[in-house]
Amino acid sequence: MSRAGRGIVPGAGDRRLPPEPMPAPHRGGGAPRVATETLLDRLLQASSRTFALTIPLLREPTRREVTIAYLLFRVADSIEDSTRWPRDGKLQELEALRRFLEAPSGSIAAPWRKWAEDPPLDHPGYRELLGEFPSVMRAAESLAPEAWRLVSSHTAKTCRAMASFVERERDGVLRLKDLGDLRAYCYAVAGIVGEMLTELFLLDPALGPIASVMRDEAPLFGEALQLVNILKDRAADAREGRCYLPEEVDPADVFALARRDLAVASDYCARLERFGADSGIVAFTALPALLAFSSLGRVERDGPGAKITRAEVSEIVAALHEAVDRKTVGKLLETAGGSPRRPGGG
């Protein structure tokens, strides 16, 4: 539920750009499924380590819905994170993407042409994703109308929210004012992701009894993961002109907020398990929370830039699979958090 991701694959090069994508994605159309799945998986691997681990845990059709949603959010994030475009250029392209998602028809200029000719950043994986934007849109043709409505409207919403922060950049630098400002930024780039994923999960009518509390907790789940990313990456971000931690805020307060939010995330996952959600959704939501608990502890101990090892990630994944089989994911999260979950909540 956060905008995490790294990865390197060859760039898009001189790829030819096809005509406008279909305006209203619907189940059944698009490129041959095997080729499309291969492309989507490659783009996912190239742009996110975390989501490349978690999305394959989902079953269809949720897996494809979430894959396409993540890739579209990653496109918006690449524009917002641009290290090569000026502020006004980023605002223009975020607006172009928003308008296109809200009405993807031939009456709106194709926004990806500039992205291919003048990429906003140097990351090879992100550049390939931007060049393959038309292919991602074609893949979206296979989504059910309600799923596409959720994906497109929430991505457009994050474009608007991101733009409100890009407008505040001065000399390419964004400086957040206080803890409230930091939380507003986390909502713009990650809380909305949590809301969108939750709405996709709630397409399953069996989760209706817990819909209200899931919607309440979804933005905090996204905030939790984004705060961990900010704390972990703050030294590298500072070198690139990004100052997400306000100068007057004690980092200890941000660590404390991240832990409170992760407790909410644990409740969210445990509630899904208790109410019989699909095991793929339980695993998909629990793994980022487990990784965040471990990462937060490592950064608290060793400082910015500290990371958990691949061996530790493998251990966490193995423990999660066992917990899913035994229906003890809630207990695993409780142990990872080092304290009991918050009482109540369904």
Helices and strands as residue ranges (DSSP letters): H 33-47, H 49-54, G 55-57, H 62-80, H 87-102, H 112-117, H 124-131, H 133-139, G 140-142, H 145-166, E 174-175, H 179-186, I 187-191, H 192-201, G 205-210, H 211-239, E 242-243, H 251-274, H 279-302, H 310-326, H 329-337
